[in-house]
Every structure is written in C-alpha cells, then in structure tokens.
Amino acid sequence: MSQVDFASKVGVSFHSVNRWENGRNRPIPLALKQIKKLLHNNIGEPGENLLTKYFSNQD
C-alpha cells in the first residue's frame, strides 16, 4: 500500500505519513486509533503482526 493510499484510509495527509515513516513525527492518538482499525479490519495476517508489535501494550 502506498503512503498516499494509507494516508487516505487513515484520514491524514500524505505528508503526515511520510513524516511518521521517516521518524520526524509520531501519529496523534486519533490517527493511531484509525491505524489500529485499518490494520485490524483490512490487512489480514501482516496487519495482525503489526498490531501485536505496536499496539499490544495499549487499550
């Protein structure tokens, strides 16, 4: 999935996603919630692995 597609699905700009990937910024809590929902609903096993890695200590 491209950064543009991902940004569209999360509801943020491409530039925000680019800054996250380059470590210049972190997603705000609302964006994290959207990312978690996207991973859970749309990506399957790779998404589940990412959920476990990055969101296992949240909720």
All heavy atoms as TSV, in Angstrom:
chain	resi	resn	atom	element	x	y	z
A	1	MET	N	N	0.847	-1.161	0.000
A	1	MET	CA	C	0.000	0.000	0.000
A	1	MET	C	C	0.902	1.237	0.000
A	1	MET	O	O	1.852	1.312	0.771
A	1	MET	CB	C	-0.892	-0.036	1.250
A	1	MET	CG	C	-1.799	1.145	1.388
A	1	MET	SD	S	-2.846	1.129	2.879
A	1	MET	CE	C	-3.611	-0.446	2.808
A	2	SER	N	N	0.589	2.171	-0.852
A	2	SER	CA	C	1.401	3.386	-0.930
A	2	SER	C	C	1.100	4.310	0.251
A	2	SER	O	O	0.069	4.176	0.922
A	2	SER	CB	C	1.114	4.130	-2.239
A	2	SER	OG	O	-0.163	4.733	-2.199
A	3	GLN	N	N	1.973	5.260	0.485
A	3	GLN	CA	C	1.747	6.246	1.534
A	3	GLN	C	C	0.490	7.053	1.250
A	3	GLN	O	O	-0.257	7.384	2.169
A	3	GLN	CB	C	2.942	7.188	1.661
A	3	GLN	CG	C	4.163	6.555	2.251
A	3	GLN	CD	C	5.322	7.539	2.375
A	3	GLN	OE1	O	5.323	8.609	1.766
A	3	GLN	NE2	N	6.310	7.186	3.156
A	4	VAL	N	N	0.238	7.353	-0.015
A	4	VAL	CA	C	-0.951	8.121	-0.397
A	4	VAL	C	C	-2.212	7.320	-0.068
A	4	VAL	O	O	-3.162	7.856	0.517
A	4	VAL	CB	C	-0.904	8.502	-1.895
A	4	VAL	CG1	C	-2.205	9.132	-2.339
A	4	VAL	CG2	C	0.260	9.434	-2.172
A	5	ASP	N	N	-2.232	6.041	-0.430
A	5	ASP	CA	C	-3.384	5.187	-0.133
A	5	ASP	C	C	-3.584	5.046	1.377
A	5	ASP	O	O	-4.696	5.137	1.888
A	5	ASP	CB	C	-3.220	3.795	-0.741
A	5	ASP	CG	C	-3.281	3.793	-2.251
A	5	ASP	OD1	O	-3.850	4.739	-2.837
A	5	ASP	OD2	O	-2.744	2.845	-2.852
A	6	PHE	N	N	-2.495	4.810	2.083
A	6	PHE	CA	C	-2.564	4.657	3.531
A	6	PHE	C	C	-3.087	5.936	4.179
A	6	PHE	O	O	-3.970	5.897	5.028
A	6	PHE	CB	C	-1.186	4.294	4.082
A	6	PHE	CG	C	-1.177	4.006	5.557
A	6	PHE	CD1	C	-1.622	2.780	6.027
A	6	PHE	CD2	C	-0.728	4.947	6.463
A	6	PHE	CE1	C	-1.615	2.504	7.390
A	6	PHE	CE2	C	-0.722	4.685	7.815
A	6	PHE	CZ	C	-1.163	3.459	8.279
A	7	ALA	N	N	-2.561	7.076	3.762
A	7	ALA	CA	C	-2.998	8.360	4.305
A	7	ALA	C	C	-4.492	8.563	4.082
A	7	ALA	O	O	-5.211	9.003	4.986
A	7	ALA	CB	C	-2.204	9.498	3.671
A	8	SER	N	N	-4.955	8.215	2.902
A	8	SER	CA	C	-6.373	8.360	2.580
A	8	SER	C	C	-7.231	7.490	3.487
A	8	SER	O	O	-8.268	7.929	3.989
A	8	SER	CB	C	-6.606	7.987	1.115
A	8	SER	OG	O	-7.966	8.012	0.803
A	9	LYS	N	N	-6.804	6.273	3.733
A	9	LYS	CA	C	-7.570	5.354	4.570
A	9	LYS	C	C	-7.570	5.772	6.039
A	9	LYS	O	O	-8.532	5.535	6.755
A	9	LYS	CB	C	-7.036	3.936	4.432
A	9	LYS	CG	C	-7.324	3.318	3.072
A	9	LYS	CD	C	-6.736	1.930	2.970
A	9	LYS	CE	C	-6.853	1.374	1.583
A	9	LYS	NZ	N	-8.170	0.905	1.227
A	10	VAL	N	N	-6.474	6.402	6.484
A	10	VAL	CA	C	-6.369	6.828	7.876
A	10	VAL	C	C	-7.005	8.205	8.079
A	10	VAL	O	O	-7.387	8.563	9.187
A	10	VAL	CB	C	-4.886	6.823	8.329
A	10	VAL	CG1	C	-4.705	7.396	9.721
A	10	VAL	CG2	C	-4.337	5.401	8.288
A	11	GLY	N	N	-7.121	8.973	7.009
A	11	GLY	CA	C	-7.723	10.302	7.100
A	11	GLY	C	C	-6.735	11.399	7.425
A	11	GLY	O	O	-7.082	12.382	8.087
A	12	VAL	N	N	-5.495	11.220	6.968
A	12	VAL	CA	C	-4.453	12.228	7.165
A	12	VAL	C	C	-3.809	12.535	5.820
A	12	VAL	O	O	-4.105	11.888	4.825
A	12	VAL	CB	C	-3.374	11.754	8.173
A	12	VAL	CG1	C	-3.978	11.496	9.539
A	12	VAL	CG2	C	-2.655	10.518	7.670
A	13	SER	N	N	-2.899	13.487	5.810
A	13	SER	CA	C	-2.216	13.827	4.564
A	13	SER	C	C	-1.053	12.865	4.296
A	13	SER	O	O	-0.524	12.240	5.214
A	13	SER	CB	C	-1.679	15.259	4.622
A	13	SER	OG	O	-0.582	15.340	5.502
A	14	PHE	N	N	-0.679	12.788	3.034
A	14	PHE	CA	C	0.497	12.021	2.641
A	14	PHE	C	C	1.719	12.499	3.419
A	14	PHE	O	O	2.547	11.702	3.859
A	14	PHE	CB	C	0.733	12.173	1.128
A	14	PHE	CG	C	2.161	11.988	0.722
A	14	PHE	CD1	C	2.699	10.722	0.624
A	14	PHE	CD2	C	2.966	13.081	0.464
A	14	PHE	CE1	C	4.027	10.547	0.258
A	14	PHE	CE2	C	4.285	12.911	0.100
A	14	PHE	CZ	C	4.817	11.645	0.005
A	15	HIS	N	N	1.822	13.819	3.610
A	15	HIS	CA	C	2.993	14.379	4.294
A	15	HIS	C	C	3.086	13.883	5.738
A	15	HIS	O	O	4.181	13.650	6.242
A	15	HIS	CB	C	2.959	15.903	4.235
A	15	HIS	CG	C	2.999	16.427	2.837
A	15	HIS	ND1	N	4.120	16.339	2.051
A	15	HIS	CD2	C	2.044	17.004	2.076
A	15	HIS	CE1	C	3.864	16.852	0.860
A	15	HIS	NE2	N	2.606	17.269	0.837
A	16	SER	N	N	1.944	13.718	6.388
A	16	SER	CA	C	1.955	13.184	7.753
A	16	SER	C	C	2.516	11.766	7.774
A	16	SER	O	O	3.383	11.447	8.589
A	16	SER	CB	C	0.538	13.175	8.336
A	16	SER	OG	O	0.080	14.475	8.538
A	17	VAL	N	N	2.032	10.925	6.870
A	17	VAL	CA	C	2.511	9.543	6.807
A	17	VAL	C	C	3.999	9.517	6.498
A	17	VAL	O	O	4.761	8.753	7.108
A	17	VAL	CB	C	1.716	8.730	5.768
A	17	VAL	CG1	C	2.314	7.346	5.590
A	17	VAL	CG2	C	0.257	8.629	6.165
A	18	ASN	N	N	4.430	10.355	5.596
A	18	ASN	CA	C	5.845	10.426	5.244
A	18	ASN	C	C	6.689	10.815	6.453
A	18	ASN	O	O	7.736	10.206	6.706
A	18	ASN	CB	C	6.046	11.416	4.093
A	18	ASN	CG	C	7.450	11.424	3.588
A	18	ASN	OD1	O	8.261	12.221	4.058
A	18	ASN	ND2	N	7.749	10.555	2.643
A	19	ARG	N	N	6.240	11.772	7.239
A	19	ARG	CA	C	6.985	12.179	8.440
A	19	ARG	C	C	7.015	11.054	9.464
A	19	ARG	O	O	8.017	10.849	10.139
A	19	ARG	CB	C	6.377	13.448	9.035
A	19	ARG	CG	C	6.708	14.690	8.243
A	19	ARG	CD	C	6.295	15.960	8.969
A	19	ARG	NE	N	4.855	16.107	9.051
A	19	ARG	CZ	C	4.108	16.782	8.195
A	19	ARG	NH1	N	4.665	17.403	7.179
A	19	ARG	NH2	N	2.804	16.863	8.360
A	20	TRP	N	N	5.909	10.292	9.593
A	20	TRP	CA	C	5.894	9.161	10.527
A	20	TRP	C	C	6.911	8.125	10.110
A	20	TRP	O	O	7.675	7.623	10.932
A	20	TRP	CB	C	4.522	8.495	10.574
A	20	TRP	CG	C	3.378	9.369	10.988
A	20	TRP	CD1	C	3.440	10.566	11.662
A	20	TRP	CD2	C	2.004	9.121	10.751
A	20	TRP	NE1	N	2.186	11.065	11.852
A	20	TRP	CE2	C	1.273	10.188	11.298
A	20	TRP	CE3	C	1.311	8.104	10.127
A	20	TRP	CZ2	C	-0.110	10.259	11.244
A	20	TRP	CZ3	C	-0.071	8.165	10.081
A	20	TRP	CH2	C	-0.777	9.231	10.639
A	21	GLU	N	N	6.923	7.796	8.826
A	21	GLU	CA	C	7.842	6.762	8.344
A	21	GLU	C	C	9.294	7.176	8.466
A	21	GLU	O	O	10.164	6.334	8.631
A	21	GLU	CB	C	7.518	6.401	6.893
A	21	GLU	CG	C	6.299	5.538	6.771
A	21	GLU	CD	C	6.197	4.844	5.433
A	21	GLU	OE1	O	7.087	5.013	4.574
A	21	GLU	OE2	O	5.213	4.113	5.244
A	22	ASN	N	N	9.559	8.463	8.379
A	22	ASN	CA	C	10.931	8.952	8.481
A	22	ASN	C	C	11.325	9.308	9.905
A	22	ASN	O	O	12.417	9.816	10.140
A	22	ASN	CB	C	11.137	10.154	7.554
A	22	ASN	CG	C	11.127	9.743	6.105
A	22	ASN	OD1	O	11.849	8.836	5.709
A	22	ASN	ND2	N	10.292	10.386	5.304
A	23	GLY	N	N	10.445	9.067	10.866
A	23	GLY	CA	C	10.756	9.292	12.271
A	23	GLY	C	C	10.800	10.747	12.680
A	23	GLY	O	O	11.306	11.071	13.751
A	24	ARG	N	N	10.257	11.632	11.864
A	24	ARG	CA	C	10.269	13.050	12.205
A	24	ARG	C	C	9.076	13.464	13.045
A	24	ARG	O	O	9.070	14.556	13.617
A	24	ARG	CB	C	10.323	13.906	10.938
A	24	ARG	CG	C	11.674	13.801	10.233
A	24	ARG	CD	C	11.714	14.676	9.024
A	24	ARG	NE	N	11.064	13.914	7.944
A	24	ARG	CZ	C	10.514	14.434	6.880
A	24	ARG	NH1	N	10.488	15.732	6.711
A	24	ARG	NH2	N	9.957	13.668	5.961
A	25	ASN	N	N	8.092	12.599	13.122
A	25	ASN	CA	C	6.877	12.900	13.855
A	25	ASN	C	C	6.216	11.590	14.245
A	25	ASN	O	O	6.548	10.549	13.710
A	25	ASN	CB	C	5.935	13.707	12.952
A	25	ASN	CG	C	5.189	14.783	13.698
A	25	ASN	OD1	O	5.123	14.766	14.911
A	25	ASN	ND2	N	4.616	15.705	12.955
A	26	ARG	N	N	5.276	11.648	15.183
A	26	ARG	CA	C	4.517	10.467	15.586
A	26	ARG	C	C	3.040	10.747	15.359
A	26	ARG	O	O	2.598	11.885	15.488
A	26	ARG	CB	C	4.757	10.157	17.059
A	26	ARG	CG	C	6.194	9.725	17.335
A	26	ARG	CD	C	6.402	9.318	18.777
A	26	ARG	NE	N	5.444	8.358	19.273
A	26	ARG	CZ	C	5.592	7.033	19.227
A	26	ARG	NH1	N	6.684	6.527	18.710
A	26	ARG	NH2	N	4.672	6.229	19.706
A	27	PRO	N	N	2.263	9.731	15.064
A	27	PRO	CA	C	0.827	9.935	14.873
A	27	PRO	C	C	0.154	10.416	16.158
A	27	PRO	O	O	0.535	10.004	17.261
A	27	PRO	CB	C	0.305	8.552	14.506
A	27	PRO	CG	C	1.492	7.760	14.086
A	27	PRO	CD	C	2.656	8.336	14.803
A	28	ILE	N	N	-0.838	11.265	16.003
A	28	ILE	CA	C	-1.628	11.697	17.148
A	28	ILE	C	C	-2.535	10.538	17.563
A	28	ILE	O	O	-2.761	9.603	16.792
A	28	ILE	CB	C	-2.444	12.968	16.821
A	28	ILE	CG1	C	-3.444	12.705	15.693
A	28	ILE	CG2	C	-1.514	14.136	16.499
A	28	ILE	CD1	C	-4.427	13.855	15.458
A	29	PRO	N	N	-3.071	10.577	18.776
A	29	PRO	CA	C	-3.902	9.458	19.250
A	29	PRO	C	C	-5.070	9.104	18.313
A	29	PRO	O	O	-5.363	7.918	18.119
A	29	PRO	CB	C	-4.404	9.942	20.607
A	29	PRO	CG	C	-3.297	10.838	21.086
A	29	PRO	CD	C	-2.822	11.546	19.839
A	30	LEU	N	N	-5.729	10.074	17.731
A	30	LEU	CA	C	-6.830	9.777	16.821
A	30	LEU	C	C	-6.332	9.017	15.593
A	30	LEU	O	O	-6.964	8.060	15.142
A	30	LEU	CB	C	-7.546	11.059	16.402
A	30	LEU	CG	C	-8.753	10.871	15.483
A	30	LEU	CD1	C	-9.803	9.989	16.143
A	30	LEU	CD2	C	-9.346	12.215	15.114
A	31	ALA	N	N	-5.185	9.427	15.057
A	31	ALA	CA	C	-4.604	8.718	13.908
A	31	ALA	C	C	-4.202	7.302	14.298
A	31	ALA	O	O	-4.399	6.362	13.526
A	31	ALA	CB	C	-3.407	9.484	13.351
A	32	LEU	N	N	-3.659	7.123	15.495
A	32	LEU	CA	C	-3.301	5.779	15.961
A	32	LEU	C	C	-4.536	4.884	16.041
A	32	LEU	O	O	-4.479	3.709	15.684
A	32	LEU	CB	C	-2.619	5.845	17.331
A	32	LEU	CG	C	-1.177	6.317	17.321
A	32	LEU	CD1	C	-0.687	6.530	18.753
A	32	LEU	CD2	C	-0.285	5.330	16.593
A	33	LYS	N	N	-5.639	5.455	16.475
A	33	LYS	CA	C	-6.875	4.689	16.546
A	33	LYS	C	C	-7.312	4.241	15.147
A	33	LYS	O	O	-7.707	3.097	14.946
A	33	LYS	CB	C	-7.965	5.532	17.198
A	33	LYS	CG	C	-9.248	4.819	17.431
A	33	LYS	CD	C	-10.227	5.704	18.175
A	33	LYS	CE	C	-11.534	4.970	18.404
A	33	LYS	NZ	N	-12.484	5.806	19.151
A	34	GLN	N	N	-7.196	5.134	14.177
A	34	GLN	CA	C	-7.557	4.808	12.801
A	34	GLN	C	C	-6.612	3.760	12.211
A	34	GLN	O	O	-7.030	2.867	11.487
A	34	GLN	CB	C	-7.568	6.058	11.936
A	34	GLN	CG	C	-8.704	7.004	12.243
A	34	GLN	CD	C	-10.050	6.356	12.027
A	34	GLN	OE1	O	-10.738	6.005	12.974
A	34	GLN	NE2	N	-10.424	6.175	10.789
A	35	ILE	N	N	-5.325	3.888	12.515
A	35	ILE	CA	C	-4.337	2.919	12.032
A	35	ILE	C	C	-4.639	1.539	12.602
A	35	ILE	O	O	-4.626	0.541	11.885
A	35	ILE	CB	C	-2.901	3.366	12.392
A	35	ILE	CG1	C	-2.532	4.633	11.619
A	35	ILE	CG2	C	-1.893	2.250	12.133
A	35	ILE	CD1	C	-1.288	5.339	12.134
A	36	LYS	N	N	-4.922	1.494	13.884
A	36	LYS	CA	C	-5.249	0.223	14.533
A	36	LYS	C	C	-6.479	-0.406	13.882
A	36	LYS	O	O	-6.495	-1.605	13.583
A	36	LYS	CB	C	-5.480	0.452	16.023
A	36	LYS	CG	C	-5.704	-0.803	16.803
A	36	LYS	CD	C	-5.816	-0.495	18.286
A	36	LYS	CE	C	-6.031	-1.757	19.082
A	36	LYS	NZ	N	-6.130	-1.466	20.521
A	37	LYS	N	N	-7.500	0.397	13.632
A	37	LYS	CA	C	-8.722	-0.099	12.989
A	37	LYS	C	C	-8.420	-0.614	11.583
A	37	LYS	O	O	-8.886	-1.684	11.196
A	37	LYS	CB	C	-9.754	1.026	12.931
A	37	LYS	CG	C	-11.061	0.637	12.334
A	37	LYS	CD	C	-12.028	1.813	12.356
A	37	LYS	CE	C	-13.315	1.467	11.655
A	37	LYS	NZ	N	-14.220	2.627	11.610
A	38	LEU	N	N	-7.622	0.132	10.833
A	38	LEU	CA	C	-7.256	-0.272	9.477
A	38	LEU	C	C	-6.508	-1.604	9.488
A	38	LEU	O	O	-6.807	-2.507	8.721
A	38	LEU	CB	C	-6.407	0.801	8.809
A	38	LEU	CG	C	-5.852	0.485	7.428
A	38	LEU	CD1	C	-6.986	0.376	6.413
A	38	LEU	CD2	C	-4.864	1.558	6.996
A	39	LEU	N	N	-5.535	-1.733	10.376
A	39	LEU	CA	C	-4.765	-2.971	10.467
A	39	LEU	C	C	-5.655	-4.143	10.841
A	39	LEU	O	O	-5.541	-5.232	10.278
A	39	LEU	CB	C	-3.638	-2.824	11.488
A	39	LEU	CG	C	-2.493	-1.901	11.114
A	39	LEU	CD1	C	-1.545	-1.737	12.303
A	39	LEU	CD2	C	-1.746	-2.408	9.899
A	40	HIS	N	N	-6.538	-3.916	11.765
A	40	HIS	CA	C	-7.409	-4.992	12.245
A	40	HIS	C	C	-8.395	-5.442	11.171
A	40	HIS	O	O	-8.632	-6.644	11.013
A	40	HIS	CB	C	-8.160	-4.541	13.488
A	40	HIS	CG	C	-9.028	-5.594	14.073
A	40	HIS	ND1	N	-8.511	-6.697	14.721
A	40	HIS	CD2	C	-10.364	-5.733	14.097
A	40	HIS	CE1	C	-9.506	-7.468	15.115
A	40	HIS	NE2	N	-10.649	-6.904	14.749
A	41	ASN	N	N	-8.947	-4.503	10.428
A	41	ASN	CA	C	-10.035	-4.827	9.502
A	41	ASN	C	C	-9.603	-5.166	8.088
A	41	ASN	O	O	-10.311	-5.889	7.403
A	41	ASN	CB	C	-11.027	-3.667	9.424
A	41	ASN	CG	C	-11.770	-3.468	10.720
A	41	ASN	OD1	O	-11.960	-4.408	11.473
A	41	ASN	ND2	N	-12.178	-2.256	10.972
A	42	ASN	N	N	-8.480	-4.657	7.624
A	42	ASN	CA	C	-8.222	-4.705	6.192
A	42	ASN	C	C	-6.950	-5.404	5.740
A	42	ASN	O	O	-6.806	-5.673	4.559
A	42	ASN	CB	C	-8.211	-3.287	5.615
A	42	ASN	CG	C	-9.541	-2.597	5.799
A	42	ASN	OD1	O	-10.589	-3.209	5.654
A	42	ASN	ND2	N	-9.507	-1.328	6.125
A	43	ILE	N	N	-6.021	-5.676	6.604
A	43	ILE	CA	C	-4.730	-6.129	6.110
A	43	ILE	C	C	-4.483	-7.609	6.364
A	43	ILE	O	O	-3.635	-8.217	5.748
A	43	ILE	CB	C	-3.590	-5.242	6.665
A	43	ILE	CG1	C	-3.804	-3.809	6.210
A	43	ILE	CG2	C	-2.236	-5.735	6.215
A	43	ILE	CD1	C	-2.756	-2.830	6.632
A	44	GLY	N	N	-5.228	-8.254	7.224
A	44	GLY	CA	C	-5.038	-9.682	7.451
A	44	GLY	C	C	-3.865	-9.992	8.356
A	44	GLY	O	O	-3.554	-9.245	9.262
A	45	GLU	N	N	-3.193	-11.099	8.090
A	45	GLU	CA	C	-2.114	-11.565	8.964
A	45	GLU	C	C	-0.986	-10.552	9.148
A	45	GLU	O	O	-0.556	-10.340	10.275
A	45	GLU	CB	C	-1.547	-12.888	8.465
A	45	GLU	CG	C	-0.539	-13.486	9.435
A	45	GLU	CD	C	-0.042	-14.843	8.984
A	45	GLU	OE1	O	-0.744	-15.537	8.239
A	45	GLU	OE2	O	1.067	-15.192	9.392
A	46	PRO	N	N	-0.476	-9.902	8.081
A	46	PRO	CA	C	0.563	-8.885	8.325
A	46	PRO	C	C	0.076	-7.785	9.258
A	46	PRO	O	O	0.822	-7.312	10.111
A	46	PRO	CB	C	0.867	-8.339	6.931
A	46	PRO	CG	C	0.468	-9.428	5.997
A	46	PRO	CD	C	-0.722	-10.092	6.653
A	47	GLY	N	N	-1.181	-7.410	9.115
A	47	GLY	CA	C	-1.753	-6.395	9.999
A	47	GLY	C	C	-1.830	-6.878	11.430
A	47	GLY	O	O	-1.559	-6.121	12.363
A	48	GLU	N	N	-2.200	-8.134	11.605
A	48	GLU	CA	C	-2.253	-8.697	12.954
A	48	GLU	C	C	-0.868	-8.694	13.596
A	48	GLU	O	O	-0.718	-8.421	14.780
A	48	GLU	CB	C	-2.833	-10.110	12.931
A	48	GLU	CG	C	-4.293	-10.172	12.553
A	48	GLU	CD	C	-5.217	-9.459	13.530
A	48	GLU	OE1	O	-4.949	-9.492	14.751
A	48	GLU	OE2	O	-6.208	-8.870	13.068
A	49	ASN	N	N	0.160	-9.000	12.821
A	49	ASN	CA	C	1.531	-8.976	13.334
A	49	ASN	C	C	1.926	-7.564	13.763
A	49	ASN	O	O	2.559	-7.379	14.804
A	49	ASN	CB	C	2.513	-9.509	12.295
A	49	ASN	CG	C	2.326	-10.975	12.016
A	49	ASN	OD1	O	1.769	-11.712	12.820
A	49	ASN	ND2	N	2.788	-11.414	10.857
A	50	LEU	N	N	1.550	-6.575	12.965
A	50	LEU	CA	C	1.843	-5.184	13.319
A	50	LEU	C	C	1.056	-4.753	14.552
A	50	LEU	O	O	1.573	-4.033	15.401
A	50	LEU	CB	C	1.545	-4.253	12.146
A	50	LEU	CG	C	2.482	-4.381	10.952
A	50	LEU	CD1	C	1.940	-3.599	9.759
A	50	LEU	CD2	C	3.880	-3.905	11.304
A	51	LEU	N	N	-0.198	-5.187	14.635
A	51	LEU	CA	C	-0.992	-4.878	15.825
A	51	LEU	C	C	-0.312	-5.410	17.076
A	51	LEU	O	O	-0.211	-4.719	18.085
A	51	LEU	CB	C	-2.392	-5.484	15.700
A	51	LEU	CG	C	-3.384	-4.735	14.836
A	51	LEU	CD1	C	-4.624	-5.591	14.611
A	51	LEU	CD2	C	-3.756	-3.406	15.439
A	52	THR	N	N	0.137	-6.653	17.013
A	52	THR	CA	C	0.808	-7.263	18.158
A	52	THR	C	C	2.084	-6.506	18.517
A	52	THR	O	O	2.342	-6.221	19.676
A	52	THR	CB	C	1.141	-8.743	17.863
A	52	THR	OG1	O	-0.077	-9.426	17.591
A	52	THR	CG2	C	1.862	-9.385	19.025
A	53	LYS	N	N	2.849	-6.149	17.507
A	53	LYS	CA	C	4.133	-5.483	17.738
A	53	LYS	C	C	3.970	-4.084	18.301
A	53	LYS	O	O	4.665	-3.694	19.232
A	53	LYS	CB	C	4.926	-5.431	16.430
A	53	LYS	CG	C	6.294	-4.812	16.582
A	53	LYS	CD	C	7.093	-4.899	15.294
A	53	LYS	CE	C	8.464	-4.280	15.460
A	53	LYS	NZ	N	9.262	-4.392	14.233
A	54	TYR	N	N	3.044	-3.299	17.740
A	54	TYR	CA	C	2.961	-1.876	18.089
A	54	TYR	C	C	1.804	-1.500	19.013
A	54	TYR	O	O	1.836	-0.431	19.610
A	54	TYR	CB	C	2.886	-1.036	16.831
A	54	TYR	CG	C	4.161	-1.074	16.030
A	54	TYR	CD1	C	4.252	-1.793	14.851
A	54	TYR	CD2	C	5.303	-0.411	16.481
A	54	TYR	CE1	C	5.418	-1.852	14.131
A	54	TYR	CE2	C	6.487	-0.466	15.768
A	54	TYR	CZ	C	6.539	-1.185	14.597
A	54	TYR	OH	O	7.710	-1.244	13.890
A	55	PHE	N	N	0.796	-2.345	19.137
A	55	PHE	CA	C	-0.368	-1.967	19.920
A	55	PHE	C	C	-0.678	-2.920	21.057
A	55	PHE	O	O	-1.677	-2.770	21.729
A	55	PHE	CB	C	-1.604	-1.873	19.003
A	55	PHE	CG	C	-1.537	-0.750	18.008
A	55	PHE	CD1	C	-1.122	-0.984	16.709
A	55	PHE	CD2	C	-1.889	0.538	18.371
A	55	PHE	CE1	C	-1.062	0.048	15.775
A	55	PHE	CE2	C	-1.827	1.576	17.456
A	55	PHE	CZ	C	-1.418	1.327	16.150
A	56	SER	N	N	0.155	-3.890	21.314
A	56	SER	CA	C	-0.148	-4.903	22.331
A	56	SER	C	C	-0.196	-4.325	23.738
A	56	SER	O	O	-0.881	-4.851	24.611
A	56	SER	CB	C	0.847	-6.050	22.274
A	56	SER	OG	O	2.145	-5.598	22.570
A	57	ASN	N	N	0.495	-3.231	24.002
A	57	ASN	CA	C	0.507	-2.660	25.347
A	57	ASN	C	C	-0.457	-1.504	25.493
A	57	ASN	O	O	-0.419	-0.781	26.478
A	57	ASN	CB	C	1.919	-2.233	25.741
A	57	ASN	CG	C	2.451	-1.136	24.826
A	57	ASN	OD1	O	1.830	-0.783	23.839
A	57	ASN	ND2	N	3.605	-0.595	25.172
A	58	GLN	N	N	-1.366	-1.336	24.520
A	58	GLN	CA	C	-2.355	-0.258	24.600
A	58	GLN	C	C	-3.723	-0.823	24.869
A	58	GLN	O	O	-3.954	-2.014	24.770
A	58	GLN	CB	C	-2.355	0.537	23.287
A	58	GLN	CG	C	-1.061	1.267	23.061
A	58	GLN	CD	C	-1.116	2.117	21.785
A	58	GLN	OE1	O	-2.114	2.162	21.099
A	58	GLN	NE2	N	-0.041	2.803	21.517
A	59	ASP	N	N	-4.677	0.038	25.135
A	59	ASP	CA	C	-6.088	-0.248	25.429
A	59	ASP	C	C	-6.354	-0.225	26.871
A	59	ASP	O	O	-6.042	0.176	27.764
A	59	ASP	CB	C	-6.590	-1.588	24.902
A	59	ASP	CG	C	-6.676	-1.644	23.381
A	59	ASP	OD1	O	-6.899	-0.603	22.773
A	59	ASP	OD2	O	-6.526	-2.752	22.854
